[in-house]
Amino acid sequence: MPVKKTIKKPSYAKASVGKKTKKTKTKLPAKLVKYLEDAGIDHEVLEHRTVYTALDAAATMKKKMNEIAKALYVKADKDYFVVILPADQNLDFSKLAKCLSASSDKPYKVIKIPGEKIMLNALKIKKGAVSAFGNMHKLPVAVDKGLIKAKKAAFGSGSFNHSVEMAVKDFIKLEKAIVGSFGKKKVVKKQKVVKSKRKVKAKKIVTKKK
């Protein structure tokens, strides 16, 4: 099956007003290009401005937050995983522990997000953006069920300037991913408005005519 490898440049979101800083664009990893070509999975490479957060990625590519696949590197006891969930969800560590334990022959007790240096050494990769394609690094992948609702999502490529869009079911098949429910909706805390008990007398300003 021929690979759909189209470079698509989405409309950029308006940049915030302020001092402009020159950013060096990162390349799409050659290893990922070969990985996808060998797999023969229908996909699309999206080239975009430099993004560091899921919120920025959604705005730049003009997509909904649940169409952005957020990738996290997680350490479960002594094992490492790439955990994927919709960008509008936070990770529920206890639910992830149950999910990973159910898919394995051993119970996982301690789930945490390790430091960057630890993950770079574990994956033997250079410092850069998080890649969602853990299987390429011989790392197991877990996908939250909530992402399936989007049908198609943009996945991290390991480059701050490229994302790979493909059907979620194809990603799960490609990565031989564990599928479970371990995401929780982000809660936006409302700021409390404190009302002053002190009464303020209004002053009437009278303007005299000359």
Z-matrix of the N, CA and C atoms (Angstrom, degrees):
N
C 1 1.460
C 2 1.527 1 109.19
N 3 1.323 2 119.69 1 127.19
C 4 1.472 3 121.50 2 -177.15
C 5 1.525 4 111.43 3 -68.01
N 6 1.303 5 116.46 4 143.95
C 7 1.452 6 121.61 5 -178.27
C 8 1.523 7 109.79 6 -87.31
N 9 1.304 8 114.99 7 130.86
C 10 1.456 9 120.02 8 178.05
C 11 1.520 10 107.15 9 -87.04
N 12 1.277 11 116.43 10 100.03
C 13 1.462 12 121.31 11 -174.49
C 14 1.527 13 109.37 12 -117.77
N 15 1.324 14 114.55 13 72.80
C 16 1.455 15 120.41 14 -176.25
C 17 1.513 16 110.10 15 -99.07
N 18 1.325 17 117.05 16 132.25
C 19 1.456 18 120.54 17 175.59
C 20 1.514 19 107.71 18 -89.88
N 21 1.305 20 115.53 19 116.11
C 22 1.455 21 120.31 20 -176.93
C 23 1.520 22 109.81 21 -117.10
N 24 1.324 23 117.11 22 127.31
C 25 1.450 24 120.92 23 179.90
C 26 1.526 25 109.39 24 -103.90
N 27 1.344 26 117.61 25 103.91
C 28 1.460 27 120.16 26 -179.82
C 29 1.522 28 111.32 27 -71.87
N 30 1.342 29 116.03 28 162.00
C 31 1.458 30 119.95 29 177.45
C 32 1.518 31 108.69 30 -68.62
N 33 1.318 32 116.58 31 132.80
C 34 1.450 33 120.14 32 -178.48
C 35 1.528 34 110.34 33 -76.80
N 36 1.342 35 114.27 34 145.37
C 37 1.455 36 118.82 35 175.11
C 38 1.522 37 107.51 36 -73.40
N 39 1.326 38 117.97 37 155.52
C 40 1.455 39 120.83 38 -178.87
C 41 1.519 40 109.93 39 -65.56
N 42 1.308 41 116.06 40 131.68
C 43 1.460 42 120.46 41 -179.42
C 44 1.521 43 109.68 42 -73.63
N 45 1.327 44 115.60 43 148.77
C 46 1.458 45 119.79 44 179.62
C 47 1.528 46 109.43 45 -71.12
N 48 1.304 47 115.32 46 149.93
C 49 1.459 48 120.31 47 -178.19
C 50 1.527 49 109.06 48 -73.36
N 51 1.293 50 116.95 49 133.92
C 52 1.466 51 120.30 50 -179.90
C 53 1.506 52 110.18 51 160.14
N 54 1.317 53 115.88 52 -170.70
C 55 1.448 54 121.12 53 -178.74
C 56 1.520 55 110.61 54 -70.68
N 57 1.310 56 117.36 55 128.72
C 58 1.460 57 121.46 56 -178.79
C 59 1.522 58 110.34 57 -81.08
N 60 1.322 59 115.15 58 135.23
C 61 1.464 60 120.41 59 178.27
C 62 1.516 61 109.02 60 -120.87
N 63 1.309 62 115.77 61 138.61
C 64 1.456 63 120.75 62 -178.42
C 65 1.529 64 109.99 63 -78.55
N 66 1.328 65 117.32 64 125.34
C 67 1.460 66 121.97 65 -178.58
C 68 1.525 67 109.66 66 -116.58
N 69 1.309 68 115.13 67 133.77
C 70 1.455 69 119.87 68 179.30
C 71 1.520 70 109.43 69 -83.92
N 72 1.316 71 116.80 70 126.92
C 73 1.459 72 120.37 71 -179.91
C 74 1.524 73 110.53 72 -73.18
N 75 1.324 74 114.95 73 142.61
C 76 1.463 75 120.06 74 178.16
C 77 1.523 76 109.94 75 -98.14
N 78 1.310 77 115.55 76 146.56
C 79 1.467 78 120.78 77 -177.79
C 80 1.524 79 111.68 78 -83.69
N 81 1.317 80 115.18 79 155.17
C 82 1.458 81 120.84 80 173.51
C 83 1.524 82 107.05 81 -72.30
N 84 1.344 83 119.01 82 123.36
C 85 1.464 84 120.88 83 -177.60
C 86 1.528 85 112.96 84 -55.46
N 87 1.327 86 116.66 85 127.34
C 88 1.473 87 121.87 86 -179.31
C 89 1.519 88 110.57 87 -61.06
N 90 1.323 89 116.24 88 -32.37
C 91 1.465 90 121.44 89 -179.95
C 92 1.532 91 110.82 90 -63.08
N 93 1.336 92 115.93 91 -38.37
C 94 1.466 93 120.68 92 178.91
C 95 1.518 94 110.92 93 -70.16
N 96 1.327 95 117.02 94 -40.35
C 97 1.467 96 121.57 95 178.72
C 98 1.525 97 110.23 96 -57.43
N 99 1.317 98 116.20 97 -46.63
C 100 1.472 99 121.42 98 179.84
C 101 1.529 100 110.70 99 -66.84
N 102 1.322 101 115.30 100 -39.58
C 103 1.472 102 121.82 101 -179.35
C 104 1.533 103 110.77 102 -59.52
N 105 1.329 104 115.97 103 -45.57
C 106 1.461 105 120.78 104 -179.29
C 107 1.532 106 111.88 105 -72.34
N 108 1.328 107 115.99 106 -37.81
C 109 1.469 108 119.84 107 178.64
C 110 1.529 109 110.98 108 -64.96
N 111 1.326 110 116.35 109 -42.40
C 112 1.463 111 120.80 110 179.42
C 113 1.526 112 111.65 111 -66.27
N 114 1.340 113 115.67 112 -33.02
C 115 1.466 114 119.84 113 -179.44
C 116 1.523 115 112.25 114 -73.97
N 117 1.331 116 116.62 115 -26.82
C 118 1.463 117 120.44 116 179.43
C 119 1.519 118 113.14 117 69.06
N 120 1.343 119 115.57 118 27.56
C 121 1.465 120 120.64 119 -179.91
C 122 1.531 121 110.43 120 -88.28
N 123 1.324 122 116.08 121 134.57
C 124 1.460 123 120.79 122 178.34
C 125 1.525 124 109.01 123 -66.12
N 126 1.324 125 117.13 124 121.49
C 127 1.462 126 121.05 125 -176.89
C 128 1.527 127 110.39 126 -152.62
N 129 1.307 128 114.99 127 170.33
C 130 1.460 129 121.07 128 179.28
C 131 1.526 130 108.67 129 -137.86
N 132 1.313 131 117.19 130 129.46
C 133 1.457 132 121.59 131 177.73
C 134 1.526 133 108.69 132 -91.45
N 135 1.316 134 116.65 133 121.28
C 136 1.458 135 121.69 134 -179.65
C 137 1.530 136 108.97 135 -102.48
N 138 1.315 137 116.16 136 118.94
C 139 1.463 138 120.72 137 177.75
C 140 1.527 139 108.05 138 -96.92
N 141 1.310 140 117.19 139 130.94
C 142 1.460 141 120.41 140 -175.56
C 143 1.523 142 110.98 141 -147.60
N 144 1.304 143 115.98 142 177.02
C 145 1.466 144 120.51 143 179.29
C 146 1.531 145 108.84 144 -67.43
N 147 1.305 146 117.33 145 167.64
C 148 1.456 147 122.30 146 -178.65
C 149 1.531 148 110.78 147 -64.34
N 150 1.343 149 115.86 148 124.77
C 151 1.470 150 120.92 149 177.90
C 152 1.529 151 109.08 150 -130.08
N 153 1.324 152 115.09 151 144.73
C 154 1.463 153 120.69 152 -179.30
C 155 1.520 154 112.98 153 -118.25
N 156 1.326 155 116.75 154 -18.31
C 157 1.462 156 120.19 155 -178.40
C 158 1.525 157 110.64 156 -126.16
N 159 1.337 158 115.38 157 160.29
C 160 1.465 159 121.21 158 179.27
C 161 1.527 160 110.55 159 -64.65
N 162 1.328 161 116.42 160 -36.02
C 163 1.464 162 120.73 161 179.43
C 164 1.516 163 110.54 162 -63.71
N 165 1.326 164 116.93 163 -43.28
C 166 1.459 165 122.42 164 178.76
C 167 1.528 166 110.46 165 -66.59
N 168 1.342 167 116.03 166 -38.79
C 169 1.470 168 120.44 167 179.40
C 170 1.520 169 111.02 168 -63.97
N 171 1.327 170 116.91 169 -41.99
C 172 1.467 171 121.88 170 179.79
C 173 1.527 172 110.64 171 -64.02
N 174 1.330 173 116.43 172 -42.61
C 175 1.469 174 120.87 173 -179.76
C 176 1.522 175 111.06 174 -67.55
N 177 1.330 176 116.59 175 -41.30
C 178 1.460 177 121.80 176 -178.17
C 179 1.526 178 111.93 177 -66.77
N 180 1.329 179 116.25 178 -43.58
C 181 1.468 180 120.59 179 -177.85
C 182 1.523 181 112.82 180 -90.86
N 183 1.352 182 114.70 181 2.79
C 184 1.470 183 121.11 182 179.62
C 185 1.530 184 111.22 183 53.74
N 186 1.317 185 115.52 184 53.26
C 187 1.466 186 122.34 185 179.51
C 188 1.521 187 109.94 186 -125.86
N 189 1.323 188 115.31 187 160.42
C 190 1.459 189 120.34 188 176.47
C 191 1.520 190 108.58 189 -75.29
N 192 1.335 191 116.63 190 155.27
C 193 1.452 192 121.11 191 -178.47
C 194 1.530 193 112.66 192 -60.74
N 195 1.343 194 116.51 193 -33.00
C 196 1.470 195 118.76 194 -179.21
C 197 1.530 196 112.53 195 -78.30
N 198 1.353 197 116.36 196 -1.95
C 199 1.463 198 120.82 197 175.49
C 200 1.527 199 111.42 198 -99.02
N 201 1.331 200 115.72 199 -0.56
C 202 1.459 201 121.90 200 176.29
C 203 1.523 202 108.29 201 -103.25
N 204 1.320 203 116.73 202 121.42
C 205 1.469 204 121.27 203 -179.78
C 206 1.521 205 109.31 204 -86.27
N 207 1.329 206 115.72 205 111.70
C 208 1.469 207 120.57 206 179.34
C 209 1.530 208 108.78 207 -85.26
N 210 1.332 209 115.95 208 125.31
C 211 1.467 210 120.67 209 -178.68
C 212 1.522 211 110.41 210 -107.24
N 213 1.322 212 116.08 211 132.49
C 214 1.461 213 121.98 212 178.10
C 215 1.521 214 109.62 213 -126.83
N 216 1.316 215 116.32 214 138.66
C 217 1.457 216 120.62 215 173.44
C 218 1.529 217 106.65 216 -90.72
N 219 1.322 218 115.80 217 124.34
C 220 1.460 219 121.21 218 -174.62
C 221 1.522 220 111.09 219 -125.91
N 222 1.332 221 115.62 220 143.77
C 223 1.459 222 121.13 221 175.44
C 224 1.523 223 108.45 222 -110.57
N 225 1.329 224 116.06 223 120.71
C 226 1.460 225 122.26 224 177.78
C 227 1.525 226 107.54 225 -110.16
N 228 1.315 227 115.93 226 105.82
C 229 1.471 228 121.80 227 -171.21
C 230 1.535 229 108.74 228 56.71
N 231 1.327 230 117.57 229 -106.55
C 232 1.469 231 120.17 230 179.99
C 233 1.527 232 112.65 231 -109.58
N 234 1.339 233 116.48 232 1.50
C 235 1.472 234 121.54 233 -177.85
C 236 1.530 235 111.13 234 -102.06
N 237 1.334 236 114.96 235 151.96
C 238 1.465 237 120.95 236 179.40
C 239 1.529 238 110.70 237 -112.05
N 240 1.336 239 115.23 238 144.41
C 241 1.462 240 122.01 239 179.10
C 242 1.526 241 110.00 240 -138.87
N 243 1.347 242 114.96 241 156.29
C 244 1.464 243 120.53 242 168.38
C 245 1.520 244 105.00 243 -104.82
N 246 1.305 245 116.32 244 120.14
C 247 1.467 246 121.65 245 -177.83
C 248 1.523 247 109.13 246 -106.88
N 249 1.330 248 116.21 247 127.77
C 250 1.470 249 122.42 248 -177.39
C 251 1.526 250 109.75 249 -116.07
N 252 1.321 251 116.17 250 130.14
C 253 1.462 252 120.53 251 175.65
C 254 1.528 253 109.95 252 -149.29
N 255 1.344 254 117.46 253 161.77
C 256 1.464 255 119.31 254 -179.92
C 257 1.520 256 110.05 255 -60.01
N 258 1.322 257 116.83 256 146.19
C 259 1.462 258 121.36 257 -176.09
C 260 1.521 259 113.15 258 -65.10
N 261 1.337 260 117.69 259 -18.36
C 262 1.467 261 119.86 260 178.49
C 263 1.524 262 112.04 261 -90.09
N 264 1.339 263 116.17 262 12.34
C 265 1.464 264 121.21 263 -179.97
C 266 1.531 265 110.64 264 -120.35
N 267 1.325 266 116.28 265 149.87
C 268 1.456 267 122.11 266 172.48
C 269 1.515 268 108.80 267 -103.64
N 270 1.312 269 116.60 268 158.58
C 271 1.455 270 120.92 269 -178.56
C 272 1.523 271 111.07 270 -82.43
N 273 1.334 272 115.56 271 129.64
C 274 1.459 273 121.89 272 173.91
C 275 1.529 274 106.46 273 -97.55
N 276 1.328 275 116.88 274 105.44
C 277 1.460 276 122.20 275 -173.16
C 278 1.525 277 113.21 276 -62.77
N 279 1.328 278 117.38 277 -38.78
C 280 1.465 279 120.61 278 -179.25
C 281 1.524 280 111.63 279 -67.73
N 282 1.347 281 116.37 280 -39.43
C 283 1.467 282 120.44 281 178.32
C 284 1.521 283 110.88 282 -68.06
N 285 1.342 284 116.42 283 -37.01
C 286 1.465 285 120.35 284 178.52
C 287 1.523 286 110.24 285 -65.33
N 288 1.321 287 116.72 286 -39.92
C 289 1.468 288 121.30 287 178.82
C 290 1.533 289 110.37 288 -59.43
N 291 1.324 290 116.47 289 -43.26
C 292 1.471 291 121.49 290 178.92
C 293 1.520 292 110.88 291 -65.99
N 294 1.343 293 115.91 292 -41.52
C 295 1.465 294 121.23 293 -179.14
C 296 1.528 295 111.15 294 -63.54
N 297 1.325 296 117.13 295 -47.34
C 298 1.461 297 121.42 296 -178.81
C 299 1.522 298 111.36 297 -68.53
N 300 1.324 299 116.59 298 -36.21
C 301 1.467 300 121.24 299 178.72
C 302 1.521 301 111.26 300 -66.37
N 303 1.350 302 115.86 301 -39.00
C 304 1.463 303 120.89 302 -179.67
C 305 1.521 304 112.18 303 -67.24
N 306 1.351 305 116.11 304 -28.16
C 307 1.471 306 120.32 305 -178.58
C 308 1.528 307 111.81 306 -91.49
N 309 1.328 308 116.23 307 -1.16
C 310 1.459 309 120.61 308 -177.54
C 311 1.528 310 110.37 309 -125.57
N 312 1.325 311 115.45 310 171.83
C 313 1.460 312 119.81 311 178.68
C 314 1.526 313 111.23 312 -94.69
N 315 1.335 314 116.39 313 11.71
C 316 1.462 315 120.11 314 178.81
C 317 1.519 316 110.38 315 -139.72
N 318 1.314 317 117.01 316 142.13
C 319 1.471 318 120.09 317 179.40
C 320 1.524 319 111.90 318 -79.15
N 321 1.306 320 115.98 319 135.28
C 322 1.457 321 120.69 320 177.32
C 323 1.524 322 109.00 321 -97.01
N 324 1.315 323 115.98 322 130.31
C 325 1.463 324 120.98 323 -176.25
C 326 1.525 325 113.18 324 -105.64
N 327 1.329 326 116.38 325 -44.90
C 328 1.467 327 119.94 326 -176.47
C 329 1.528 328 110.84 327 -110.08
N 330 1.318 329 116.15 328 116.06
C 331 1.464 330 122.21 329 177.70
C 332 1.518 331 107.85 330 -113.70
N 333 1.326 332 117.14 331 127.02
C 334 1.457 333 120.14 332 178.06
C 335 1.525 334 110.96 333 -151.43
N 336 1.317 335 115.45 334 162.82
C 337 1.466 336 121.23 335 175.83
C 338 1.523 337 106.85 336 -97.63
N 339 1.322 338 118.01 337 111.80
C 340 1.467 339 121.48 338 -176.15
C 341 1.524 340 112.62 339 -72.98
N 342 1.313 341 115.60 340 166.93
C 343 1.453 342 120.65 341 177.93
C 344 1.515 343 111.21 342 -67.65
N 345 1.329 344 115.45 343 160.70
C 346 1.465 345 121.27 344 -176.21
C 347 1.537 346 112.56 345 -60.59
N 348 1.332 347 116.55 346 -42.88
C 349 1.465 348 120.58 347 -178.52
C 350 1.530 349 112.00 348 -61.89
N 351 1.324 350 115.94 349 -38.52
C 352 1.474 351 120.90 350 179.71
C 353 1.524 352 110.43 351 -63.48
N 354 1.348 353 115.55 352 -43.16
C 355 1.463 354 119.47 353 -179.00
C 356 1.529 355 111.73 354 -69.85
N 357 1.319 356 116.73 355 -36.98
C 358 1.468 357 119.98 356 179.19
C 359 1.529 358 110.40 357 -63.08
N 360 1.323 359 115.92 358 -39.27
C 361 1.465 360 120.29 359 177.92
C 362 1.522 361 111.58 360 -71.45
N 363 1.325 362 116.40 361 -37.92
C 364 1.462 363 121.05 362 -178.82
C 365 1.525 364 111.44 363 -67.50
N 366 1.350 365 115.64 364 -40.41
C 367 1.464 366 120.75 365 -178.35
C 368 1.526 367 113.06 366 -89.61
N 369 1.336 368 114.92 367 -13.56
C 370 1.468 369 120.63 368 -177.93
C 371 1.525 370 110.89 369 57.58
N 372 1.330 371 114.74 370 48.43
C 373 1.460 372 120.91 371 179.69
C 374 1.527 373 109.60 372 -125.76
N 375 1.330 374 115.77 373 165.55
C 376 1.457 375 121.07 374 178.45
C 377 1.524 376 109.25 375 -84.25
N 378 1.313 377 114.91 376 162.04
C 379 1.456 378 120.95 377 179.24
C 380 1.519 379 109.58 378 -63.88
N 381 1.323 380 116.37 379 133.34
C 382 1.459 381 119.76 380 -179.03
C 383 1.514 382 111.33 381 174.91
N 384 1.313 383 116.32 382 -160.00
C 385 1.459 384 121.00 383 -179.67
C 386 1.526 385 110.80 384 -72.97
N 387 1.307 386 115.26 385 155.89
C 388 1.465 387 121.31 386 -179.94
C 389 1.526 388 110.20 387 -74.84
N 390 1.321 389 116.14 388 132.81
C 391 1.465 390 121.41 389 177.41
C 392 1.528 391 109.11 390 -98.70
N 393 1.322 392 115.92 391 135.85
C 394 1.465 393 120.43 392 179.12
C 395 1.526 394 111.90 393 -81.45
N 396 1.328 395 116.15 394 -13.45
C 397 1.463 396 121.01 395 -173.79
C 398 1.533 397 111.75 396 -90.03
N 399 1.322 398 114.54 397 73.01
C 400 1.460 399 121.44 398 -177.05
C 401 1.515 400 114.08 399 -65.19
N 402 1.332 401 116.06 400 -33.39
C 403 1.466 402 120.50 401 -178.56
C 404 1.527 403 111.29 402 -60.00
N 405 1.328 404 115.76 403 -27.22
C 406 1.458 405 121.37 404 178.68
C 407 1.531 406 110.37 405 -67.29
N 408 1.338 407 115.80 406 -26.51
C 409 1.468 408 121.75 407 178.68
C 410 1.530 409 111.27 408 -103.72
N 411 1.345 410 115.22 409 16.01
C 412 1.471 411 121.69 410 -178.57
C 413 1.524 412 111.29 411 58.63
N 414 1.331 413 113.92 412 42.02
C 415 1.455 414 121.45 413 -179.57
C 416 1.531 415 108.60 414 -122.11
N 417 1.345 416 119.15 415 128.65
C 418 1.466 417 120.62 416 -179.90
C 419 1.523 418 112.28 417 -64.30
N 420 1.325 419 115.76 418 147.51
C 421 1.466 420 121.84 419 -177.31
C 422 1.525 421 110.08 420 -119.27
N 423 1.332 422 116.39 421 139.14
C 424 1.468 423 122.30 422 175.78
C 425 1.522 424 108.70 423 -121.37
N 426 1.323 425 116.72 424 131.65
C 427 1.470 426 121.80 425 -177.70
C 428 1.521 427 110.26 426 -118.31
N 429 1.320 428 116.02 427 131.41
C 430 1.466 429 120.48 428 177.50
C 431 1.533 430 110.18 429 -74.22
N 432 1.328 431 116.33 430 140.94
C 433 1.470 432 121.87 431 -178.36
C 434 1.517 433 112.93 432 -59.62
N 435 1.331 434 116.09 433 -27.60
C 436 1.464 435 120.20 434 -178.30
C 437 1.511 436 113.38 435 -60.76
N 438 1.331 437 116.69 436 -26.64
C 439 1.467 438 120.31 437 -178.36
C 440 1.530 439 111.57 438 -72.00
N 441 1.325 440 116.73 439 -26.55
C 442 1.466 441 121.44 440 -178.21
C 443 1.527 442 111.65 441 -62.75
N 444 1.335 443 116.22 442 -29.28
C 445 1.463 444 120.75 443 -179.78
C 446 1.532 445 112.23 444 -61.06
N 447 1.317 446 115.90 445 -29.20
C 448 1.469 447 120.30 446 -179.19
C 449 1.523 448 112.33 447 -75.10
N 450 1.330 449 116.73 448 -16.98
C 451 1.473 450 124.01 449 -178.26
C 452 1.530 451 112.13 450 66.02
N 453 1.329 452 117.73 451 -51.37
C 454 1.465 453 121.67 452 178.62
C 455 1.528 454 108.22 453 -126.71
N 456 1.341 455 116.54 454 139.30
C 457 1.463 456 120.27 455 -177.93
C 458 1.522 457 111.30 456 -143.16
N 459 1.333 458 115.65 457 162.26
C 460 1.467 459 122.14 458 177.29
C 461 1.525 460 107.93 459 -99.61
N 462 1.331 461 116.53 460 122.62
C 463 1.458 462 122.55 461 -176.03
C 464 1.529 463 111.25 462 -107.99
N 465 1.336 464 115.72 463 146.35
C 466 1.453 465 121.15 464 178.80
C 467 1.512 466 111.43 465 -64.76
N 468 1.337 467 116.21 466 139.28
C 469 1.464 468 121.33 467 -174.69
C 470 1.529 469 113.82 468 -106.86
N 471 1.345 470 115.82 469 -9.97
C 472 1.453 471 119.06 470 -172.57
C 473 1.523 472 110.93 471 96.75
N 474 1.332 473 115.69 472 4.87
C 475 1.463 474 122.98 473 177.83
C 476 1.519 475 108.47 474 -126.22
N 477 1.325 476 116.74 475 140.28
C 478 1.461 477 120.81 476 178.57
C 479 1.526 478 111.67 477 -75.16
N 480 1.333 479 117.16 478 -8.87
C 481 1.466 480 121.61 479 -175.51
C 482 1.522 481 114.15 480 -117.52
N 483 1.336 482 117.76 481 6.16
C 484 1.465 483 120.89 482 -179.89
C 485 1.530 484 110.58 483 -141.05
N 486 1.315 485 115.17 484 142.93
C 487 1.462 486 122.31 485 173.14
C 488 1.520 487 107.14 486 -131.31
N 489 1.314 488 116.62 487 154.60
C 490 1.462 489 120.87 488 179.00
C 491 1.523 490 108.41 489 -113.54
N 492 1.323 491 115.36 490 117.89
C 493 1.461 492 120.45 491 179.65
C 494 1.524 493 109.44 492 -98.14
N 495 1.320 494 115.30 493 131.08
C 496 1.466 495 120.04 494 177.55
C 497 1.526 496 109.51 495 -159.33
N 498 1.326 497 115.70 496 168.44
C 499 1.455 498 120.47 497 177.58
C 500 1.531 499 108.82 498 -65.82
N 501 1.325 500 116.39 499 136.98
C 502 1.461 501 121.01 500 -177.56
C 503 1.534 502 110.77 501 -60.39
N 504 1.327 503 116.60 502 -39.41
C 505 1.470 504 119.87 503 -179.86
C 506 1.531 505 111.23 504 -63.80
N 507 1.352 506 116.71 505 -33.47
C 508 1.468 507 120.59 506 177.63
C 509 1.526 508 110.66 507 -70.31
N 510 1.329 509 115.69 508 -36.97
C 511 1.469 510 119.94 509 178.49
C 512 1.525 511 109.75 510 -64.67
N 513 1.326 512 115.94 511 -44.56
C 514 1.473 513 121.35 512 -179.92
C 515 1.528 514 110.53 513 -60.84
N 516 1.334 515 115.61 514 -41.63
C 517 1.464 516 120.81 515 179.06
C 518 1.529 517 111.01 516 -67.02
N 519 1.336 518 116.29 517 -44.01
C 520 1.458 519 121.75 518 -178.95
C 521 1.528 520 111.58 519 -62.93
N 522 1.335 521 115.98 520 -42.83
C 523 1.464 522 120.81 521 -176.32
C 524 1.526 523 113.66 522 -88.72
N 525 1.351 524 115.81 523 -3.52
C 526 1.474 525 120.21 524 -176.73
C 527 1.533 526 108.75 525 51.83
N 528 1.323 527 114.11 526 45.75
C 529 1.466 528 121.54 527 -170.19
C 530 1.525 529 114.64 528 -75.49
N 531 1.320 530 113.87 529 149.51
C 532 1.460 531 122.59 530 170.97
C 533 1.522 532 105.55 531 -79.83
N 534 1.318 533 118.02 532 132.13
C 535 1.460 534 121.33 533 -179.59
C 536 1.524 535 109.36 534 -113.62
N 537 1.318 536 116.46 535 128.82
C 538 1.459 537 120.86 536 -179.40
C 539 1.507 538 111.56 537 -158.98
N 540 1.315 539 115.48 538 -177.30
C 541 1.466 540 120.58 539 179.97
C 542 1.526 541 108.99 540 -113.26
N 543 1.321 542 116.19 541 105.34
C 544 1.462 543 119.77 542 -178.79
C 545 1.532 544 112.78 543 -141.15
N 546 1.317 545 115.80 544 17.92
C 547 1.465 546 120.30 545 177.89
C 548 1.517 547 110.62 546 -102.61
N 549 1.302 548 116.31 547 153.80
C 550 1.466 549 120.69 548 175.49
C 551 1.524 550 108.53 549 -138.09
N 552 1.317 551 115.29 550 142.80
C 553 1.458 552 121.36 551 -175.83
C 554 1.514 553 110.76 552 -61.38
N 555 1.336 554 115.62 553 138.06
C 556 1.456 555 120.20 554 177.78
C 557 1.524 556 109.73 555 -67.76
N 558 1.308 557 115.46 556 133.82
C 559 1.458 558 120.44 557 179.41
C 560 1.522 559 109.05 558 -103.23
N 561 1.318 560 114.96 559 122.28
C 562 1.463 561 120.39 560 178.49
C 563 1.520 562 107.91 561 -93.36
N 564 1.318 563 115.71 562 114.77
C 565 1.457 564 120.66 563 -178.39
C 566 1.527 565 110.76 564 -74.72
N 567 1.331 566 114.27 565 129.93
C 568 1.466 567 119.53 566 178.66
C 569 1.523 568 109.48 567 -86.97
N 570 1.288 569 114.61 568 136.04
C 571 1.459 570 119.22 569 179.19
C 572 1.527 571 110.27 570 -75.43
N 573 1.326 572 115.68 571 134.17
C 574 1.453 573 121.01 572 -179.99
C 575 1.530 574 110.39 573 -78.21
N 576 1.305 575 114.37 574 133.04
C 577 1.468 576 119.42 575 178.35
C 578 1.516 577 107.59 576 -96.15
N 579 1.309 578 116.82 577 113.12
C 580 1.462 579 121.58 578 -178.88
C 581 1.527 580 109.43 579 -90.02
N 582 1.314 581 114.90 580 118.30
C 583 1.462 582 120.09 581 179.95
C 584 1.528 583 109.92 582 -90.64
N 585 1.275 584 115.20 583 131.53
C 586 1.462 585 120.19 584 179.23
C 587 1.526 586 110.45 585 -78.27
N 588 1.333 587 115.64 586 135.79
C 589 1.466 588 121.15 587 179.76
C 590 1.529 589 111.20 588 -81.46
N 591 1.301 590 115.63 589 -16.52
C 592 1.462 591 121.07 590 -178.56
C 593 1.528 592 110.44 591 -70.98
N 594 1.319 593 115.24 592 127.79
C 595 1.465 594 120.28 593 179.91
C 596 1.535 595 109.90 594 -83.41
N 597 1.291 596 114.66 595 131.47
C 598 1.458 597 119.95 596 179.45
C 599 1.521 598 108.86 597 -109.04
N 600 1.331 599 115.05 598 121.83
C 601 1.458 600 119.64 599 179.97
C 602 1.521 601 110.71 600 -79.50
N 603 1.303 602 115.19 601 131.04
C 604 1.459 603 119.75 602 179.25
C 605 1.516 604 109.76 603 -78.09
N 606 1.295 605 116.29 604 136.45
C 607 1.461 606 121.12 605 179.43
C 608 1.515 607 110.34 606 -100.62
N 609 1.295 608 115.39 607 130.15
C 610 1.465 609 119.85 608 178.99
C 611 1.518 610 108.47 609 -89.77
N 612 1.312 611 115.16 610 123.46
C 613 1.463 612 120.10 611 -179.28
C 614 1.527 613 108.75 612 -98.90
N 615 1.301 614 114.71 613 120.05
C 616 1.459 615 120.12 614 -179.38
C 617 1.518 616 109.33 615 -106.44
N 618 1.303 617 116.58 616 125.21
C 619 1.458 618 120.97 617 178.56
C 620 1.519 619 108.53 618 -98.97
N 621 1.313 620 115.49 619 118.09
C 622 1.474 621 119.48 620 -179.89
C 623 1.505 622 111.01 621 -82.36
N 624 1.305 623 114.38 622 139.14
C 625 1.458 624 119.57 623 176.61
C 626 1.496 625 110.07 624 -79.50
N 627 1.335 626 116.67 625 138.60
C 628 1.458 627 121.85 626 178.69
C 629 1.506 628 111.44 627 -79.69
